[in-house]
């Protein structure tokens, strides 16, 4: 009885409004998802770059210099930090103390195989690594390596941008308004530019660290 008293046009208008509201909500969520997904991929590119930079030694010794060293331990391959304590008692030394003394040979072999330019000294219960000072030529090589890593990071950023742009164009084909798509593409570019500047900053900081004698 109550429904019969409500004008048909009012019900129709309410349905149109509800449909439009839901459509706008879905559209907003899709746009936000594209931006968040792009940001996540770009964040991962930055994290990977910073991880790779820890492997490029500058002046002082650091446990991170052994990142990426893989030890064959009882038939399995594990990161060196899972087989030993690694510390730096001074700026020119790295001490590797195995949890299991019987693995010291395998750890020494893994450090040599990693081709880090170190000559580990096996002292029976620990491995001592003397970190030689960097020559000018070696510093230039490391800067070149760091620049390559930075360029790789920027390639990852561009790939994330391309993927986001493609998703935006799909939304346009689905009927999302042109002005919404344009703003989304602008936001994607702004996001990319911001992360690109971050890569430049991280590289410049690493370059300064490498070249500082």
N, C-alpha and C positions, 0 to 999 in steps of 0.2 A: 504494500500500500504506500509506503513512504517513497519507494523508488518511482512509483507512478506519478508522484507529485513534483518530481525533479524534471525540469525542462530537458527535452532530448538534446538540444543544442549544447546545454551546459555539460551534460555527460560526455558528449562528443568532444567538446573543447578540453575537458579534463583528461580524456584519453590521449588526445593529441599532445597536450602538455607533458603528460607522464612519459609518453613515447620519446618526445624530444629530450626530456631530462635524462632518460636512460641512455639514449644515443650519445648525448654530450658526455655523460659520465664514462661510457665505454671508450669514446674517442680520447678523452683526457688520460685514461689509464693506459691506452695503447701508446700515446705520445710519451708519457712518463716512462713506460717500460723500455722504449727504444733508447731514450737518453740514459736511463740507469744502466742498461746493458752495455752501452758504449763506454760509459764511465768505468764500469767494472773491468772491461777489457783494457782500458787505458791505465787504470790503477795497476793491473797485473803487469803491464809493460814496464811501468816505473819500478815496481818491486823486483822484477827480473833484472833490470839494469843495475839497481843498487846491489843486488846479490852478486852479479858478475863483477862489479867494481871492487867488491871486497876481495876478490881473487887477484886483483892487480895491485901488487905491493908498491908502496911508495917508500918513504924513508924508514920508518920504524917497523920493527917486527910486530906481528899480530897473529893470534890463533887463526884468524880468518884466512891467512895465507895458505892454510892447508885445506880450505874448503874445496870439496870436489875430489879429494884423495880417497880412493876406494880400496879397501883392504880385503883380501881373500881370507876369510876367517872360518875355519872348519867347514869348508866347502861352499860357503855363501859369501857374497860380496856386500860389504857394509861400509858406510861412511867412517872415516878415521875417528871422528869424535865419539862414535859408539864403541870404540875399542881402547880408548886411552884418554887420560887427562892431558890437555894441551895448555901450556901457559908460557908467558914471556917474562922472565925474571929481569930482563933489561932490554933496551931498544935494539940490540943486535943478536939476541938469542931467542930460540924457540925450544922449549923442553916438552918432549912427548913421553909420558909415563904410562905404559900399557896397564890395563886392568889385569890382564893375564900375561905374565912374563914370557910364557912360551910363544906368544904371538909377536914378539918384538922383531923377529926376522921378517915376518910377513909385512909388518908395518913399515919397516925400513925399505923393503922392496917396493911397496906401494908408493912411498914418497919419491923414490928414484924414478919409478915408472911414470909418475905424474909430470915429469919434465918441467919442474918449477925453477930449475937452476940452483937447487940446493944440494949440498953434499952432507947427508946425515951421518952422524957419528954414533955408532951403536956402543953404548957403555955398559951393556949387560942388563941393567934394570931400567934404563931409560935411553932415549935417543935425543942427542943434542944437535941442534941445527944452528950453525953460525950464519947469520944473515949478512952477506957482504954489502958494502955500500954500493949504491947504484952509480954506474958511469954515466956520463952525459949521453953517450950513444944509446945505452940501455933505457935511459929516461925517455928519450925521443921515441923509442920502439913502444914503450908502454903507453905514451900519449896517443900514438897511432892506434894501438889496440883499443884504448878507451874510446877513441873517436869512432871506431868501427862499431863498438857496442852501442854507442849513442845513436848512430845512424840506424842500426837494427831496431832500436827502440822506437825511433820515429817511423820506421816502416810499419811496425806493429800498430802505431797510432793511426797511420793512414789507412791501414786495413780495417781497423775498427770504425773509422769514419765512413769508409766506403760501404761497409756492411750496414751501418745505421742509415746512410742515405738510401740504400736499396730498400730497406724496410719502410722508410718514409714514402718512397715512390709507390710502394705497394698500397699504402694507406690512401694515397691520392687516387689510385685506380678504384679503390673501394668507395670513393665518394666523399672523402674527408675534404673540407673546404680548402681552396688554394692558399688563403692567407694563413691558415693553421700549418699547412705543409711548409710554407716559406719560413715561418717563424721557427719551426722545428729544424729545418736545414740550417738556418742561421745559428741556432743554439748548438747544433752538432759541430759547426765550424768553430764557434767560440770555445767550446769544450776542447776541441783538438788544438787550437792555438794556445790555450792555457797549459795543456799538458806538454806541448812542444817546447814552450818556454821553460817548463820545469826540467825537461831533459837537458836543455842548454845550460841551465843553472847547475845541475848535478855534474855535467861534464866539465864545466869551467872550474868547479870546486875540486874535482878529481885531478884535472890538469895542473892546477896550482899546487896540489898536494904532491904530485909526482915530481914536478920541476923544482920544488923547494929543497935546497941542499941543506 
